[in-house]
Amino acid sequence: MAYWLMKSEPNVFSFDDMTAKTARGEPEQWHGVRNYAARNNMKAMALGDEAFFYHSNIGKEIVGIIRVIALAHPDDTAELNAKGEVVWECVDVEAVKPLPKPVTLATIKATPSLANIELIKLSRLSVSKVSPAEWAEICAMGGL
């Protein structure tokens, strides 16, 4: 299993929104990503991979865990390129659980063992990798 971090602005789509969709049995297409590195990260995801759900811009904190339930497929919100092809892809995800204690960006930046996490190193990337050690540390910080 691989681990990831996926960002969303909570005033657009929050972890509470994700949890509500999951409770209704509705998967969420993680659409709208328009960065090649983030798209390639989604293309590398496997079924069952887990990701931190990060509230960006407002809050700037990891608030929950989501799971990949459908592999990368064409993003329905993307326009076709000049060749009539869909360039952008997305995965489908569902909520797993909230973190009992959200882990803030400030806390992550202040933790020496997390100095190389892509959230900090590649701060503009909306879908990034998380190492198993980083995953375990953040889960512990979040009360799991």
N, C-alpha and C positions, 0 to 999 in steps of 0.2 A: 504494500500500500504506500502511496505517495501522499504528501501533505502540501497544502496550498493555502493562500490567503486571497480572498476575493473582496474587493471594495465596492461599496454602494453608498450613495448619499442617503441618509435616513429620511430626509424630507421627500425623496423620490420613491425609494423602496427600502424599508427598514427590516431588521430581523423579525420584528413583530409581524410585519406583512408576510415575510417568508414562512413564519410559524403558522399563520392563519391559512395560507395556501396549502401547506403540508397537511394541516388538520382536515381540510376539505378534500384531500386526495389529489390536489392539483400540483403537478411539478412546475418549477419555475425555469424557463429558458433564461440562461445568463446572457442575454442579448445586449447589443449596443456597444460591444467592445470594438474599438477602431484603432487598435495598436497591434502591430504584427507580433511583437514578443508576447503580449498577453494572449493573443489568438493562438500562437504556437504552444503556449503553456496549456491552454484548454485542449488543444489537439493531442497533447501528451497525457492527458488525464485518462485514468482507467475507471471502470465501474467500481464503486465502493470507496474510491479515494475520498478523503475528507479535507475540508477547507475551513479556515477561520473566516467568519463573516465580520468584516471590518466596516464600521461606520466612518466614512470619510467626510471631510469638510466640517460637519457638525458632530461633535463628540470626539472624533479621532480616537476610536477605541475598538478593540476586538470584543464583540458582544456575544458570539455564539459559534456553533459548529454546524456546517452543512455537509451533505454527501452528494457525490456525483451519481446520478441514476440513469443518465443517458449520455453516450459518447458524443464527441463533437459532430455537429451536423450543420447544414447551412442556416445562417441567422436570417430568420424571416423579416427582420427589420432592415436588412442590408439591401442596397441597390446593386444591380448587376454592373460589372465592369464593361469596358468597351467591347469585349469578346462575348458578352452575354453570360458571363460566369459569376457565381457568387464567390467572393473572395473571403468574406467574413463568416466565421463559424462560432457556434456557442455550444455549451453543454447544458443539460438539464440537472437541476439540483433540488434537494429537499432539506428541510430543517432536521437536525439531529437533536440538539439541545442548546439552551442558552448557557453562557458562562455564569456561575453564581456571582462572580465579581468581575465586571468588565476590566480589561487590561488596556490602559491608555498608552498612546504613542509616547508620551513623556516618560512613563514607567519603562517602556521597552528601550527607549534611547538611554535611560539611566542604568540599564542592566548590562554590564560588560560582556557577559556571555552571549548577548544578542546583538553585539556590535556589527555583525556581518549579515544580519537578516536582510533579505531583499526589500522588505518594507522600508528600511532606512536607506540602504545602498541604491535602490532603484525606486525612489519614493513616488514617482509619477506612474509607475506600472500598476494597472488595476487588477491584474491576476498574476500573482507571483508564487515562487516556490518557497517552501518552508522545510528545513531539514528535520529529521526525527528528533534531534536534540533540542532544537528550537521549539518544536511542537510540544515536547514533554515539559519544557520549562514554562512556556506560556500557559499550558493547561494547569500546571501547578499554581502559577501566579493567579489564575482565574478561579481557583478553588475546586478544580477537578482532580 
